Amino acid sequence: MSSRPRVLVAMSGGVDSSVAAALLHAQGYDVVGATMKLFCYGDEVPDKPCCSLDSINDARRICESLGVPHYVLNLESAFGHDVVDNFVQEYSAGRTPIPCVRCNTFTKFRDLLRKADAIDAPYIATGHYARVLDGALHRGVDGSKDQTYFLWGIDREVVPRMLLPVGHQTKAETREVARSLGLIVADKVESQDICFVPDGDHTKIIRQRLGADAPALSRGPILLEDGRVVGEHEGYARYTIGQRRGVPGGFAEPMFVVAIRPEARAVVIGPREALLGRGVVAREVNWLVDAPAVGSRVQVQVRHRAPPAAGEIIRLDGDEIELALDDPVAAITPGQSLVLYDGSRVLGGGFIERAAGARGPLPVLAA
C-alpha cells in the first residue's frame, strides 16, 4: 500500500470533479476515482447528463491521464428508492422537492464512504464548491457557485474526512486549471438540470411512475385566496410557490402561486405580498455542529443562491425547527432546503415544512 494518503474522488465526468482529482494528485495524494451510475437514460436524451455513459467514459479518461485507478459504482437501485421515488412523492404531496440534497444525504456520500473504507482511504473528495475549515463545513469562495445549500444533510462525522479542492477557487479559475493541465473536459458544458430530468420536464418522471391520470397531473381549479375560482390548471405538480408562468392574467397586479392544495387538486394564487413569510418551520433537521439553543441568532437560506436572511431560533422539537425572521422572505417553499449559517460556517438544515408569520393562515402545508 502507498505511503501517500489515499483519497477516493467522486468523479462525474465534469470539469469540477476532474480538477479536484488532478489537484489532489498534484499535491501528492494517492488518488482513486469513482463514478456513480445513478440513473439509466433512454436513447432519446440528446445531451450528456452527469451520470450518462459518456460522462462515465470522460471520468475514466481523466483517471487514465492521471495514471490513477477508476471504479464505477452502480447505485441505481438506491438512487431510485432514496431520490426518484421521494421526488415523485413530494410533488404528489404538493411540495417542490430538492433531489440533490436527498442524493447527497442518502446515496452519494454514504456509498462513497463505504467504498473509501473498503479501499482503506481515509479521505473522500468531490468537486463541490464548499470548504472544510478546522473540521467544519463552510461556504465556497465563489459565492455564485456555493453548493453548501445542498450539503447540509450529510453525516457530521463525514465532514472531517472531506477534501474539497475547488471550493477555494472560482469556477473561472477551475476552468483555467483544467486548460493548463490539458484536461479533456476543460470546456465541457455544465448541466443546469436535475440529472434524471435532463430535458427539464419533471412531469415525465411522475407520469412514468404514477400514470398519466395521477392526481398531481390532473386538471384542477386555480383559486384566489378567498376561494373564488379564476381558472383551471393541467396538474398541480407543474406549479411551485412563487411561480407566475401558467397563472391567469387580467388582475390589477401580478399574481403568483402562493399555495398548493393537493387534497383539492387546487392551486392558490395571490399578490406578491401573499408570498411573504416572517417565519419558517423545517423538518428532518440535521446538525453539522452542536445544535444551537433556542434564542440563537442565525442566518438562513431558503433557496439556492438566495441572499441569507437573519433570524432567531424560536422552537426546537425533535427533528423540527422553527425560526422567526427579522424581515419578510418571499416564496418560502415546502420541500426545499432551509440551511442555517453562522457567517460562512454551515450549522445544519432541514426540509421546509411551511412558512409561518404573515403566511401562517394560508394552506401552505401539504396535507
N, C-alpha and C positions, 0 to 999 in steps of 0.2 A: 504493500500500500504506500502511496505517495506521502512524503512528509509534509507536503503543502496542504493547507486547509482545504477540504473538499466542499464544494458548493453545488447544489442542484439548481439549475436555472430553468424556470418555466419559459419556454420559447414558443411564441405564437406564430413565428414566421414574419413578424413585422419589424420595423426599424428599432423600436424602443427595447424590446427584449433581446434583439440581436446585438445592439450596442452594449446592453447590460452584460451579456456574456463576454463580449470582446474586451470590455474594460476590466472585468474581473480576471480574465485570462492574462491580460497585460500586467495586472497587479500581483500575479503570482499564485492565484488560486487554482486549485485542481478542479476545473470546470467540467460538469456533466450536464448536457442539455436534455430537457424533457418537454415534449409537446403533447398536449392533452387533446385527444379526439373526443369532442363533446357531443357532436350532432352530425347526423348523416344528411347531406344535402342531395336534392334531386338534380337531374340534368338541366332543369330549367333555370337554375341560378347562373346569371351571366358573369358576375364578378367573382372575386376570390375572398370570401369571408375568412375570418381569423382562424377558423378551425377546419377549413377545407383541405382537401388533399394537396392542392397547390401550395397552400401555406405550410402544411406539414413538410412538404418537399423543400420549401425555402429554408425552413429551420434546419433540416438535415444538411443542406448545402452549406449553411453558415457554420455548423459544427464541423463539417469536413474541412472547411477553410481554416478553422482554428486548430484543427487536429485534436478534437475532443469527441468523446462518445455522445451518442444521441439515442434517446428512447422515445417511443410513442406509448402513451398511457391511454388505454381505451376506457373512458369514463362515461360512455353514452348512457348506460343504464342509470347510474347515479344522477347524472345531469338531467335526464328525463324526469326522474322522480322528484329531485330536490328543486329543480328550477322550472322546467317547462310545465309540469303539472301544476305547480304553485302559480305560475304565470296565468294559466287558464282559470284557475280557481279564484284568483284575486280579481280578474276582470269580471268574472261571473258575479262576484260579490259587490260590484260597483266601485272597486278600488283601481288605482293605477299602479301596477307592480313595478319593482325595480330589480330586474333579474340579475344584474351584475353583482349586487350585494349578496343575493342568495347564492350565486355561483361561487363568489369568493369565500363566503362563510361556510357553506355546506359541502362544496365539491372541490374547488381548486386547491385551497391551502391545506385542507385536511389530507387529501390524497397526495399532494406534493410532499407533505411532511412524512407520510408513511413511506414513500419511495426514498426520501432522503435518509430516513432511519435505516432502511433496508440496505443502503449502499454506504453506510457509515459517514454520511455527510452532515456535519454539524450545522451547516447553513443552507438556507434556501434563498433564491433571488428571483426577482421579477423585474419587468420594465415599467412598473408603476411610477408615476410622478408623485412621490411621497418620500419622506426621510425617516430614518430611525436615529434618534439622538439620545444618548445616555439611556438606552433601553426603552424609549418611549416613541410612539408614532407621531410624526409632525407633518404639516403641510409641505408640499414640494416647493422648491424655489420659484418655479414658473407658476404663478397664481392662475393663469389662464388654462393650465393643463392639470392643476392639482387634482389628485384622484383619491384623497382621503375620504371623500364623501361615500365612496364605495367600499371602504376597508374597515369600517367600524365594527363589523360583526365577527372578525377573526378572533381566535382564542388569544387571550392576553399572553399566554406562555409562548406563543409563536413569535411575538414581536422581537425579542432579543436575538432570535435566530435569523431574522430577515436582513438581507442586503438589498439595497435599492439604489443602484449606481446612478441612474438617470434622474433621480429626484433632486439631485444637487445642481442640475443644469436646466436650461430652457429646451424646448422642443427644437428650436433652430440650431442650438448647439449640438443636440443629439444627432441631427441630420448631418451636420458638418463633421462630427466624429466618424459617422458611418461612411461619408465620402472619403475622408482622409485614410480610412482603413480599407477602402475598396470593397465594402460590403455590398452585395448584390441588391439589397433591399433599401439602400440609402434614400431612394426617391419613391419608394413604394407608397401608394395612396393609402391614407388612413381611413379605415371603415368608421362610419358615423352611426351605423345601425346596430340594433340588437343582433348578436351573432346568429341566432336561429331565426331571425326575421330579416334576411338580407335585402329584401325588396321593400321594407318599411311597412308592410301591411300585416299588422299583428292579428287581424281578424281571421286570416287564413289558418293560423295555428288553432284558434278557438273552434273554427269550423271543422278542422280535421279531427279534433279531439271530441267535440260535443255534437257535431252535426249542424247543418245549415239552419235548423229550426230551434237552436238553443235560445233560451230567453234573452241572453246577452246580445244576440244578433237579431232579435225580433223587433218588429215595429212597436212603438210606444209613444206616449204623449210627451210633448215639451210644455212645461208648466212655468208660469210665473210663481213668485214666492207666495202669492195669495191663493194659489191653486188653480187659477184660470188657465185653460188650455189655449196655447197660441201656436201650436204646430205639431208636427209628428217627426219622429226620427226613425232610422233604419237599424237601430240597435244601440243600447246604452254603452256597450263596450267600445264604441267608436268615439266616446267623449271622455274628457278629463276635466278636473277643476281648473277654471281659468280660461278654458277654450272659447274662441269666438267662431272658428270655422264650423259651419253647419248649424249656426244659431240663427233663428228668424230675425229679419230686419224690420224696419218701419217704426222703431221706437224713438223717443225723443233723445235718448242717449245710447251709446254702445252697450250691448248686453253680453254677458258671459255665463258659462256654466258655473253655477255656484253649489250644486248638489246633485247627487245621483241616487235615485230610489229604486234599487233592484227589485224589491218586492212588488212594486207597481210598474216596473219597466219604464220609469219616468226619469226624464232629465229636467232639472230645475234651472232656470236662468234668472239673472238679476243684474243690476248695475254694478259698476266697479266697486262701489262701497260695500256691497254684499260679500265681496271676496276677502275683506279684511278680517283678520283674526288677532285678538290680543293675547291669545294663549294657545297652547298645543299639548295634546296628550299622545304619547307613544307607547308601544307595547314591545315585547321581546327585547328589552333593553340589555345591552351588553357593555360592560365596562372594560376599558383598557388600562385603567388606573383604579386605585381605591375609590369606591363610589363617593362622590361629594355629598355633603349633608344638605338636608332641606334648608333653604335660605341662601345657598351658594349662588354667587353671580357667575354666569357663563355666557359665552357667545354660542349662538345656534345657527345652523344652516338647514333650510327645509327643501332646497332644490340644488341640483348641481350647478355650480357657477353663480349661485345667488350670493349676494353680499351677506356677511354674518350679521345677525341681529342680537342685541343684548337682551338678556332676560334673567329670571330668577327661578330656581327650582322650588316649587311650592308643594309638591307631593311626590313621595317615593313609596310605591305599594307593590311589593313583589317584583314582577318584571315590567311594571308600568311606571311611567314618569309623567308629571305634569309641570309645565313651565308657564309663567306669566311673562309676557314680552313687554319691554319698555315702550315700544312703538308698534302700531299695527303692521302685520306682514300679510301680503296678498297671496292668495291661491295656496293655502296650506292643504296639501292633497293626501287623503288617506291612501296608504300603501307605499308612499315614498319614504325616503330616509329623513330622520331627524338626527343630526350629528352635533355633538356638544364639543366645544373647544375652550381651551384656556390659552389665548394667543394662538400660536401655531400648533400647539400640542392637542392631539385628539384625546378627549376624555372617554368618549363612548358614544353610543347612539341607539336608535330603535326605529321601528316602523311606525309611521304616523297613523294614529287611530282616528283622530278627529281634531278639528280646530276648536278652540274654546274662546271665551270672551264674546266679541261682537257677533260671531257666527254661531254661538252656542245654541240658540233655538233652532237653527236650521238642521235638516236631517242629513248631515254630512257623514254620519256613522252608518256605513252599510249594514243593514240588518238582515 
